């Protein structure tokens, strides 16, 4: 089966928190990251995460715990112990981060 990834994934270990009105706040760690997305292992995976991030108007917010910045994300898929999120509004050479 051919690899469908457009960007190389890099291993990472960064503590993060994700926010959405459907599930509130969840803690986790970035497992790997690419230019377009990241895989996050969550401390507690909840069922309501399926509905989050699919709404066109509402993003999932990702905040690294050691940085004063947040990223707008979309849910790509949920896996057994976490989620894969896509950076929203990414344009080549531009980051979608909002400083707090």
Backbone torsions as a table, in degrees:
resi	resn	phi	psi	omega
1	UNK	NA	126.4	-178.6
2	UNK	-70.5	148.3	178.0
3	UNK	-74.6	127.4	-176.8
4	UNK	-92.7	-1.9	-175.8
5	UNK	-69.4	134.9	176.9
6	UNK	-87.5	-26.4	-176.2
7	UNK	-124.8	149.2	177.8
8	UNK	-72.0	133.8	175.5
9	UNK	-89.9	142.7	179.0
10	UNK	-121.0	137.5	177.2
11	UNK	-63.9	142.0	179.8
12	UNK	-147.0	162.4	174.5
13	UNK	-146.9	87.0	-177.8
14	UNK	-129.0	130.4	178.4
15	UNK	-74.5	131.3	-177.7
16	UNK	-138.8	168.0	173.3
17	UNK	-133.9	136.2	176.2
18	UNK	-114.6	148.1	-175.6
19	UNK	-130.9	141.9	173.9
20	UNK	-165.7	148.9	-178.2
21	UNK	-64.8	-24.7	-178.7
22	UNK	-72.7	-30.7	-177.2
23	UNK	-130.8	-1.4	-179.4
24	UNK	80.9	-120.5	-175.8
25	UNK	-126.4	135.5	177.1
26	UNK	-131.9	141.6	178.2
27	UNK	-99.7	149.8	178.2
28	UNK	-168.2	-169.4	178.9
29	UNK	-134.3	136.5	173.9
30	UNK	-70.2	127.2	-179.1
31	UNK	-92.9	-44.6	173.6
32	UNK	-150.3	159.9	-174.2
33	UNK	-145.4	147.9	174.6
34	UNK	-133.0	-174.7	178.1
35	UNK	-66.4	-23.2	-174.0
36	UNK	-110.0	-24.2	-172.8
37	UNK	-155.2	176.0	174.5
38	UNK	-148.4	150.0	176.6
39	UNK	-103.4	128.4	-176.0
40	UNK	-121.0	127.5	172.5
41	UNK	-90.3	121.2	-176.4
42	UNK	-95.7	148.1	176.2
43	UNK	-66.0	-41.2	-178.6
44	UNK	-139.1	107.1	179.3
45	UNK	-84.4	125.4	-179.5
46	UNK	-110.3	155.3	-177.9
47	UNK	-65.0	-32.6	-175.5
48	UNK	-69.7	-7.1	179.2
49	UNK	-68.4	-20.2	176.7
50	UNK	-59.4	-40.6	-176.4
51	UNK	-79.6	-23.0	-175.7
52	UNK	-73.3	144.4	174.0
53	UNK	82.0	-6.9	178.7
54	UNK	-89.1	-22.6	179.3
55	UNK	-70.1	129.4	-178.0
56	UNK	-62.3	-26.6	-174.4
57	UNK	-91.0	-22.4	-171.9
58	UNK	-119.6	126.4	179.8
59	UNK	-93.2	161.5	163.8
60	UNK	-88.0	135.1	179.6
61	UNK	-100.5	130.7	178.4
62	UNK	-112.9	128.0	178.4
63	UNK	-130.4	115.9	171.5
64	UNK	-64.2	137.4	-174.3
65	UNK	-70.3	-22.3	-178.1
66	UNK	-102.3	14.6	-179.6
67	UNK	-135.9	146.1	175.8
68	UNK	-93.0	64.0	-179.7
69	UNK	-148.3	148.5	175.5
70	UNK	-128.0	151.0	179.9
71	UNK	-120.5	139.7	174.0
72	UNK	-85.0	128.2	-174.4
73	UNK	-131.3	161.2	172.0
74	UNK	-124.5	144.1	177.2
75	UNK	-74.2	124.3	173.7
76	UNK	-92.9	-51.4	176.6
77	UNK	-161.2	160.0	175.7
78	UNK	-107.4	137.3	174.7
79	UNK	-121.7	-179.1	-171.1
80	UNK	-51.3	-42.8	-175.7
81	UNK	-120.1	16.3	179.2
82	UNK	177.5	-151.6	-175.8
83	UNK	-141.8	161.2	169.8
84	UNK	-116.0	124.2	-178.1
85	UNK	-116.9	143.9	179.2
86	UNK	-104.3	134.8	174.0
87	UNK	-66.1	126.2	-178.0
88	UNK	-88.0	145.5	177.2
89	UNK	59.2	34.6	176.8
90	UNK	-79.1	130.2	173.9
91	UNK	-123.2	146.7	-176.5
92	UNK	-54.9	126.9	178.6
93	UNK	82.1	3.1	-179.1
94	UNK	-128.6	138.5	178.3
95	UNK	-102.2	145.3	-178.1
96	UNK	-95.2	22.7	-176.7
97	UNK	-76.7	142.3	173.9
98	UNK	-113.7	122.8	176.9
99	UNK	-73.5	142.5	-179.8
100	UNK	-82.8	NA	NA
